[in-house]
Structures are given as C-alpha cells and as structure tokens.
C-alpha cells in the first residue's frame, strides 16, 4: 500500500468510529427515556444490573446494526472533505483512476464487513438472548409475556409417520391440555394416543400423560387401552413449540440452521421468518461494499453547497435502503415466497445504482 492509501484508510476508519460513537449514545438516550418508568417500577433493580444485563447487550446489538449506516455517513463526510480541500484534484492529476482510488475504501469496508459478519452470526444472537431475558423480566407487560408463554392450537410432524396436536401449552410450567399423537402407515391411521393433560420433565426428558387413552388399529380389530398416568418419550421439547420470529434472533447461525432443518423434517409449513433472519445476517454486512461505492461516487466531485448537500443526499439514500430492507423482511416472511430473493432485493437494487454511479464517476 502507498502512503495515500494508508492516509485514506486511516482517516476513513477514524471517521467511521467517530460516527458510530455518536449514534450509540443517541440510541441509548432515546431508549432510557422510553424505559425509565419500567426500571423505576422494580426497587430491587440496581444500576449495575441494568448496565450489565441490558445496556451492555443493547450496545452490542445497536453497534452492529448501525455499522452500515455509520460506514455510509463516514465515507461521505471524509470523501467530501477530501474534495473540498482539493486533495482529490491532486490525486486525479497524479493519474490515479477512480477504481484505484477505491482501493483503500474497499480495504476498510472489508474489515468492517468481516467484523459485522462475525457479530451477526455468533456474538449478537447470544447477546440478544440475555437482553431479551432482561426485557421479559423487567420491561414487557403482562399481555406481552403471555404471548410468549402460551402456545395454542399447535400441530407438529415428528417423523414421516408421527404427528402431534396440542390445544394449549404453557412454556413456563411445561404443561398443556388436550394432547393427541397419531401414527400413520401411508394414509392409514395405525394408532392414536389422547391425553387430557401433558407435562414435560426436564430431568429425564420424558412426558407425563394424565387421563390417557390409546387406540391401536389392526386389520381385523381395534385395541383400546387407557389409564390415569403414564410416562413416555417423544421426539420434541417445549422449545420446539415456540415458532416465533423473535426466537430466531437468539440463535447463533449454526443452531438456527439446525433448527430450520429439523423443523422442515417435522413438517412445519412456514419457516420464512427464520430464513429471513439467517439470510439478513449475511446480506446486511455485504451491503457495506455497495454503500461504499455509492458514497464515494456521490462525494468524489466537489459540489455547490459542499459537504451538507452530499450528506443530505446520502442520508436520503440510506433511509431509502433501510425502508426497502424492512419491506423485504416483511414480504420475505410470507409463506410460499422465496425468502432469499426478498432479503437480497435491496442489495440487488442498490447494487445496480452503485454500478451506474461507479461508471459515471469513472468518466
């Protein structure tokens, strides 16, 4: 790398860190203003506990979320300053092409992308689990807690031939009502187990069934048995009953993919919310390269109005990207659509814009 490359890379990373350190305190201040009443409702909740269990993980989550935004703003600010100081004119006079000028920017974007990928796939999910546990305990109201606590009218395919149905299940007490298990041979029912109450035992991973009745169907006769209590084993746990998109944010990518594979085998029809979360962990960091090209192309030439105009245009483009990304996440979570295509759609659209601006800037 040449001296000019080190100069651009150093200033680029310093501006990025400075921008990120500005955005994080703003997010913390807004969050404190919204949740201060919830904190004060719990006299036993100390300052250190709030800082350690909540805001430490809050900073990890939002620092990672703000990385593309901070990178985009930092590139515009720094490049606009180079342009206003006529440093870019000197670079052009030295016969350095626009493509070569992008070299240190891409090194910086690569460093940020690698960090963001590692955070998205491994660090943030574990951090989100601790943060959401705190929110559930001290911030969420009774209605929100009950939404996570109860599972109603749930069905699950355990194997190619075994299906279960539960009318109501409490994930905190690990107990439920109106449980049914059916075993098929092709399309023919072979056995059916019905129980008024089901309870999961964490110690030995067994299920306790109360007031149960078993019907086995043979070619020429049926066999019916019943009892008050029986212990048995099924190939699922209460955690498998909670199919909520929020749960996907708490799983590292390896665990999330394993969960998706198992769920597919069990016949869960719509896993797009989980697929959207998995694909987003890669698409958002990769967007750093696209946003870098757009930002440099916008700020490369000196404009009337200076940095302010470049910054206004850049922020407008950034918010348009975030808007499209949120729409893509919602549409990608709908059953029957290609979640991968929808998640990457903002990158595809803005990638085309980046190519256009790049070709135009080269002239």
RODO-2510 file (C-alpha; in nm, 4 decimals, decimal comma):
residues 363
     n   res          X          Y          Z
     1     x     0,0000     0,0000     0,0000
     2     x     0,1144     0,3509    -0,0793
     3     x     0,1203     0,6465     0,1594
     4     x    -0,2007     0,7845     0,0099
     5     x    -0,3730     0,4501     0,0739
     6     x    -0,2714     0,4491     0,4391
     7     x    -0,3811     0,8105     0,4686
     8     x    -0,7288     0,7422     0,3247
     9     x    -0,7726     0,4155     0,5173
    10     x    -0,6718     0,5711     0,8489
    11     x    -0,8983     0,8733     0,8079
    12     x    -1,1806     0,6508     0,6841
    13     x    -1,1691     0,4205     0,9889
    14     x    -1,1314     0,7092     1,2355
    15     x    -1,4351     0,8861     1,0854
    16     x    -1,6306     0,5588     1,0936
    17     x    -1,5565     0,5021     1,4640
    18     x    -1,6366     0,8654     1,5429
    19     x    -1,9740     0,8387     1,3633
    20     x    -2,0566     0,5110     1,5369
    21     x    -1,9704     0,6586     1,8773
    22     x    -2,2102     0,9451     1,8071
    23     x    -2,5022     0,7209     1,7040
    24     x    -2,4796     0,4808     2,0006
    25     x    -2,5258     0,7421     2,2800
    26     x    -2,8233     0,8853     2,0893
    27     x    -2,9841     0,5402     2,0765
    28     x    -2,9132     0,4852     2,4489
    29     x    -3,0631     0,8236     2,5422
    30     x    -3,3822     0,7517     2,3451
    31     x    -3,4107     0,4051     2,4990
    32     x    -3,3615     0,5335     2,8541
    33     x    -3,6342     0,7945     2,8045
    34     x    -3,8745     0,5191     2,6939
    35     x    -3,7909     0,2637     2,9630
    36     x    -3,7037     0,4707     3,2710
    37     x    -4,0524     0,4120     3,4165
    38     x    -4,0109     0,0347     3,3767
    39     x    -3,6783     0,0459     3,5597
    40     x    -3,8217     0,2514     3,8466
    41     x    -4,1107     0,0058     3,8906
    42     x    -3,8624    -0,2503     4,0281
    43     x    -3,6963    -0,1263     4,3505
    44     x    -3,4680    -0,4310     4,3583
    45     x    -3,3276    -0,3489     4,0132
    46     x    -2,9854    -0,1893     4,0604
    47     x    -2,7897     0,0385     3,8268
    48     x    -2,5117    -0,2163     3,7724
    49     x    -2,7629    -0,4905     3,6846
    50     x    -2,9296    -0,2669     3,4237
    51     x    -2,5888    -0,1774     3,2806
    52     x    -2,4528    -0,5332     3,2774
    53     x    -2,7582    -0,7333     3,1715
    54     x    -2,9303    -0,4847     2,9430
    55     x    -2,7267    -0,1898     2,8147
    56     x    -2,4097    -0,3901     2,7555
    57     x    -2,6064    -0,6146     2,5183
    58     x    -2,8038    -0,3158     2,3877
    59     x    -2,4771    -0,1523     2,2763
    60     x    -2,3567    -0,4748     2,1098
    61     x    -2,6834    -0,5096     1,9155
    62     x    -2,7140    -0,1489     1,8005
    63     x    -2,3438    -0,1009     1,7302
    64     x    -2,3691    -0,3907     1,4877
    65     x    -2,6987    -0,2597     1,3451
    66     x    -2,5599     0,0906     1,2916
    67     x    -2,2382    -0,0263     1,1233
    68     x    -2,3616     0,0121     0,7610
    69     x    -2,5204     0,3497     0,8420
    70     x    -2,2057     0,4728     1,0196
    71     x    -1,9877     0,3473     0,7334
    72     x    -2,2024     0,5239     0,4728
    73     x    -2,2037     0,8556     0,6604
    74     x    -1,8322     0,8293     0,7370
    75     x    -1,7406     0,7740     0,3710
    76     x    -1,9490     1,0724     0,2601
    77     x    -1,8051     1,3014     0,5298
    78     x    -1,4451     1,2027     0,4730
    79     x    -1,4600     1,1977     0,0913
    80     x    -1,6448     1,5315     0,0815
    81     x    -1,3700     1,6795     0,2974
    82     x    -1,1054     1,5461     0,0580
    83     x    -1,2963     1,7006    -0,2313
    84     x    -1,3482     2,0368    -0,0609
    85     x    -0,9776     2,0539     0,0283
    86     x    -0,8943     1,9849    -0,3405
    87     x    -0,6987     1,6763    -0,2358
    88     x    -0,8928     1,4681    -0,4888
    89     x    -0,7825     1,7091    -0,7647
    90     x    -0,4215     1,6333    -0,6727
    91     x    -0,4966     1,2623    -0,6811
    92     x    -0,6529     1,2956    -1,0278
    93     x    -0,3532     1,4955    -1,1506
    94     x    -0,1337     1,2073    -1,0343
    95     x    -0,3177     0,9893    -1,2909
    96     x    -0,4817     0,7732    -1,0220
    97     x    -0,8009     0,6243    -1,1624
    98     x    -1,1312     0,6194    -0,9758
    99     x    -1,1065     0,2396    -0,9497
   100     x    -0,7606     0,2663    -0,7901
   101     x    -0,8896     0,5438    -0,5637
   102     x    -1,1483     0,2989    -0,4249
   103     x    -0,8786     0,0526    -0,3145
   104     x    -0,8297     0,1780     0,0472
   105     x    -1,2044     0,2252     0,0834
   106     x    -1,2621    -0,1404    -0,0018
   107     x    -0,9976    -0,2486     0,2469
   108     x    -1,1793    -0,0547     0,5178
   109     x    -1,5187    -0,1871     0,4046
   110     x    -1,3771    -0,5425     0,4081
   111     x    -1,2575    -0,5052     0,7677
   112     x    -1,5974    -0,3741     0,8770
   113     x    -1,7797    -0,6474     0,6811
   114     x    -1,5747    -0,9253     0,8431
   115     x    -1,6395    -0,7835     1,1902
   116     x    -2,0104    -0,7426     1,1148
   117     x    -2,0411    -1,0977     0,9783
   118     x    -1,8810    -1,2417     1,2905
   119     x    -2,1039    -1,0288     1,5123
   120     x    -2,4205    -1,1188     1,3200
   121     x    -2,3634    -1,4925     1,3100
   122     x    -2,2125    -1,5565     1,6540
   123     x    -2,1959    -1,2650     1,9009
   124     x    -2,5248    -1,0763     1,8600
   125     x    -2,7567    -1,3816     1,8938
   126     x    -2,6109    -1,4751     2,2345
   127     x    -2,6206    -1,1112     2,3384
   128     x    -2,9829    -1,0786     2,2240
   129     x    -3,0788    -1,3823     2,4319
   130     x    -2,9538    -1,2141     2,7503
   131     x    -3,1081    -0,8786     2,6574
   132     x    -3,4498    -1,0279     2,5784
   133     x    -3,4429    -1,2256     2,9023
   134     x    -3,3983    -0,8963     3,0893
   135     x    -3,6771    -0,7319     2,8867
   136     x    -3,9116    -1,0199     2,9584
   137     x    -3,8446    -0,9939     3,3314
   138     x    -3,8472    -0,6174     3,3843
   139     x    -3,9880    -0,4380     3,0786
   140     x    -4,2590    -0,6363     2,8996
   141     x    -4,6150    -0,6050     3,0279
   142     x    -4,8404    -0,8956     3,1224
   143     x    -5,0003    -0,9250     2,7779
   144     x    -4,6624    -0,9437     2,6014
   145     x    -4,5387    -1,2043     2,8494
   146     x    -4,8480    -1,4179     2,7926
   147     x    -4,7933    -1,4094     2,4151
   148     x    -4,4572    -1,5797     2,4691
   149     x    -4,5853    -1,8014     2,7492
   150     x    -4,8811    -1,9775     2,5845
   151     x    -4,8966    -2,1855     2,2670
   152     x    -5,2423    -2,2611     2,1300
   153     x    -5,3764    -2,4909     1,8575
   154     x    -5,0364    -2,6321     1,7659
   155     x    -4,9527    -2,9247     1,5360
   156     x    -4,6144    -3,0799     1,4596
   157     x    -4,4822    -3,3639     1,2439
   158     x    -4,2236    -3,5574     1,4452
   159     x    -4,1364    -3,8202     1,1823
   160     x    -4,2640    -3,9275     0,8406
   161     x    -4,5453    -4,1150     1,0138
   162     x    -4,5983    -3,9458     1,3531
   163     x    -4,7963    -3,6272     1,4169
   164     x    -4,8875    -3,4484     1,7386
   165     x    -5,1563    -3,1916     1,8230
   166     x    -5,1784    -2,9705     2,1343
   167     x    -5,4681    -2,7391     2,2078
   168     x    -5,2941    -2,5366     2,4793
   169     x    -4,9401    -2,5428     2,6222
   170     x    -4,7663    -2,3280     2,8854
   171     x    -4,3945    -2,2979     2,8054
   172     x    -4,3071    -2,1803     3,1582
   173     x    -4,4739    -2,4625     3,3500
   174     x    -4,4029    -2,7102     3,0637
   175     x    -4,7590    -2,8409     3,0796
   176     x    -5,0549    -2,8428     2,8432
   177     x    -5,4025    -2,9755     2,7730
   178     x    -5,5752    -3,1823     2,5053
   179     x    -5,2777    -3,3673     2,3592
   180     x    -5,3042    -3,6093     2,0664
   181     x    -5,0423    -3,8255     1,8951
   182     x    -5,1220    -4,0103     1,5708
   183     x    -4,9120    -4,2688     1,3849
   184     x    -4,9840    -4,3435     1,0165
   185     x    -4,8816    -4,6088     0,7683
   186     x    -4,9077    -4,4108     0,4476
   187     x    -5,2544    -4,2569     0,4740
   188     x    -5,3935    -4,5215     0,7061
   189     x    -5,4137    -4,4478     1,0782
   190     x    -5,2366    -4,7173     1,2846
   191     x    -5,2584    -4,5766     1,6384
   192     x    -5,3913    -4,2766     1,8260
   193     x    -5,2930    -4,1588     2,1748
   194     x    -5,5120    -3,8999     2,3503
   195     x    -5,4470    -3,7323     2,6854
   196     x    -5,6296    -3,4624     2,8812
   197     x    -5,3047    -3,3236     3,0238
   198     x    -4,9363    -3,3427     2,9250
   199     x    -4,6346    -3,2348     3,1284
   200     x    -4,2663    -3,2303     3,0325
   201     x    -3,9992    -3,3366     3,2846
   202     x    -3,6667    -3,1585     3,2339
   203     x    -3,4733    -3,4042     3,4483
   204     x    -3,5208    -3,7120     3,2310
   205     x    -3,6718    -3,5532     2,9129
   206     x    -3,9911    -3,7565     2,9430
   207     x    -4,3566    -3,6602     2,9113
   208     x    -4,6149    -3,7406     3,1766
   209     x    -4,9649    -3,8028     3,0351
   210     x    -5,2733    -3,7860     3,2570
   211     x    -5,6117    -3,9491     3,1785
   212     x    -5,4809    -4,1065     2,8602
   213     x    -5,6402    -4,3393     2,6058
   214     x    -5,4600    -4,5402     2,3380
   215     x    -5,6261    -4,6907     2,0312
   216     x    -5,4326    -4,9320     1,8087
   217     x    -5,5857    -5,0271     1,4742
   218     x    -5,5202    -5,3692     1,3199
   219     x    -5,6542    -5,5260     1,0022
   220     x    -5,9420    -5,7094     1,1707
   221     x    -5,9762    -5,5452     1,5094
   222     x    -5,9026    -5,2426     1,7269
   223     x    -5,7311    -5,2463     2,0659
   224     x    -5,8181    -4,9774     2,3199
   225     x    -5,6329    -4,9164     2,6462
   226     x    -5,6466    -4,6332     2,8990
   227     x    -5,5065    -4,5211     3,2317
   228     x    -5,4671    -4,2409     3,4805
   229     x    -5,0959    -4,1696     3,4296
   230     x    -4,8172    -4,2853     3,2017
   231     x    -4,4614    -4,1684     3,1274
   232     x    -4,3445    -4,1755     2,7670
   233     x    -4,0905    -4,0191     2,5295
   234     x    -4,1497    -3,8020     2,2216
   235     x    -3,9019    -3,6561     1,9764
   236     x    -3,9633    -3,2913     2,0712
   237     x    -3,9231    -3,0475     2,3597
   238     x    -4,1353    -2,7467     2,4683
   239     x    -3,8857    -2,5179     2,2943
   240     x    -3,9901    -2,6692     1,9606
   241     x    -4,3432    -2,5406     2,0154
   242     x    -4,2391    -2,1739     2,0135
   243     x    -4,2365    -2,0765     1,6462
   244     x    -4,1868    -1,7024     1,6763
   245     x    -3,9544    -1,4869     1,4670
   246     x    -3,8144    -1,3277     1,7843
   247     x    -3,6690    -1,6652     1,8838
   248     x    -3,4551    -1,6747     1,5693
   249     x    -3,2682    -1,3627     1,6809
   250     x    -3,1425    -1,5516     1,9872
   251     x    -2,9907    -1,8433     1,7950
   252     x    -2,6338    -1,8462     1,6598
   253     x    -2,6368    -1,9312     1,2904
   254     x    -2,5317    -2,2943     1,3379
   255     x    -2,8114    -2,3549     1,5870
   256     x    -3,0578    -2,1637     1,3688
   257     x    -2,9852    -2,3735     1,0593
   258     x    -3,0103    -2,6928     1,2615
   259     x    -3,3447    -2,5734     1,3961
   260     x    -3,4678    -2,4955     1,0429
   261     x    -3,3605    -2,8398     0,9128
   262     x    -3,5332    -3,0214     1,1994
   263     x    -3,8456    -2,8098     1,1567
   264     x    -3,8603    -2,8900     0,7844
   265     x    -3,8437    -3,2616     0,8597
   266     x    -4,1254    -3,2164     1,1104
   267     x    -4,3491    -3,0602     0,8502
   268     x    -4,3576    -2,7010     0,9730
   269     x    -4,5080    -2,5172     0,6774
   270     x    -4,3740    -2,1624     0,7086
   271     x    -4,0164    -2,1109     0,8244
   272     x    -3,9569    -1,7972     0,6194
   273     x    -3,9304    -1,5766     0,9290
   274     x    -3,6302    -1,7857     1,0375
   275     x    -3,4831    -1,7920     0,6863
   276     x    -3,5152    -1,4124     0,6606
   277     x    -3,3212    -1,3728     0,9853
   278     x    -3,0488    -1,6123     0,8662
   279     x    -3,0091    -1,4530     0,5209
   280     x    -3,0163    -1,0995     0,6674
   281     x    -2,7112    -1,1778     0,8803
   282     x    -2,5073    -1,2004     0,5599
   283     x    -2,6834    -0,9558     0,3262
   284     x    -2,6587    -0,6543     0,5562
   285     x    -2,2789    -0,6739     0,6090
   286     x    -2,2224    -0,7336     0,2359
   287     x    -2,4174    -0,4122     0,1716
   288     x    -2,1144    -0,2278     0,3130
   289     x    -1,9379    -0,2650    -0,0245
   290     x    -2,2398    -0,1366    -0,2175
   291     x    -2,2924     0,1590     0,0142
   292     x    -1,9210     0,2434    -0,0002
   293     x    -1,9256     0,2703    -0,3806
   294     x    -2,2411     0,4854    -0,3709
   295     x    -2,0986     0,7145    -0,1011
   296     x    -1,7622     0,7645    -0,2747
   297     x    -1,9284     0,8255    -0,6124
   298     x    -2,1581     1,0888    -0,4576
   299     x    -1,8839     1,2747    -0,2692
   300     x    -1,5984     1,2264    -0,5186
   301     x    -1,6625     1,5514    -0,7025
   302     x    -1,6876     1,8915    -0,5414
   303     x    -2,0458     2,0219    -0,5319
   304     x    -2,2013     2,3600    -0,4786
   305     x    -2,3106     2,3522    -0,1147
   306     x    -2,0221     2,1304    -0,0053
   307     x    -2,0476     1,8507     0,2492
   308     x    -2,4023     1,9408     0,3559
   309     x    -2,5513     1,8615     0,0160
   310     x    -2,3619     1,5328    -0,0115
   311     x    -2,4644     1,4363     0,3402
   312     x    -2,8323     1,5197     0,2775
   313     x    -2,8382     1,3121    -0,0421
   314     x    -2,6532     1,0279     0,1281
   315     x    -2,8837     1,0153     0,4304
   316     x    -3,1837     1,0157     0,1977
   317     x    -3,0412     0,7184     0,0063
   318     x    -2,9560     0,5402     0,3313
   319     x    -3,3064     0,5739     0,4705
   320     x    -3,4491     0,4542     0,1389
   321     x    -3,2289     0,1452     0,1691
   322     x    -3,3456     0,0817     0,5268
   323     x    -3,7081     0,1292     0,4159
   324     x    -3,6730    -0,1232     0,1327
   325     x    -3,4924    -0,3637     0,3635
   326     x    -3,7791    -0,3563     0,6164
   327     x    -4,0361    -0,4114     0,3400
   328     x    -3,8286    -0,7011     0,2041
   329     x    -3,8133    -0,8615     0,5509
   330     x    -4,1907    -0,8444     0,5897
   331     x    -4,2616    -0,9778     0,2393
   332     x    -3,9909    -1,2435     0,2736
   333     x    -4,1593    -1,3788     0,5865
   334     x    -4,4791    -1,4619     0,3963
   335     x    -4,5360    -1,8316     0,3340
   336     x    -4,4648    -1,9579    -0,0154
   337     x    -4,2242    -1,6838    -0,1303
   338     x    -3,8516    -1,7031    -0,1932
   339     x    -3,7091    -1,5560     0,1291
   340     x    -3,3531    -1,5413    -0,0110
   341     x    -3,4613    -1,3313    -0,3095
   342     x    -3,6585    -1,0851    -0,0978
   343     x    -3,3808    -1,0401     0,1586
   344     x    -3,1243    -0,9674    -0,1132
   345     x    -3,3592    -0,7478    -0,3194
   346     x    -3,2421    -0,4160    -0,1587
   347     x    -2,8799    -0,5150    -0,2290
   348     x    -2,9685    -0,6001    -0,5893
   349     x    -3,1480    -0,2670    -0,6450
   350     x    -2,8806    -0,0574    -0,4776
   351     x    -2,6103    -0,2677    -0,6410
   352     x    -2,7442    -0,1541    -0,9795
   353     x    -2,7397     0,2053    -0,8528
   354     x    -2,3798     0,1583    -0,7334
   355     x    -2,2737     0,0253    -1,0762
   356     x    -2,4359     0,3238    -1,2500
   357     x    -2,2714     0,5760    -1,0185
   358     x    -1,9378     0,3952    -1,0468
   359     x    -1,9420     0,4017    -1,4282
   360     x    -2,0470     0,7652    -1,4238
   361     x    -1,7716     0,8592    -1,1740
   362     x    -1,5044     0,6868    -1,3841
   363     x    -1,5672     0,9380    -1,6601
***
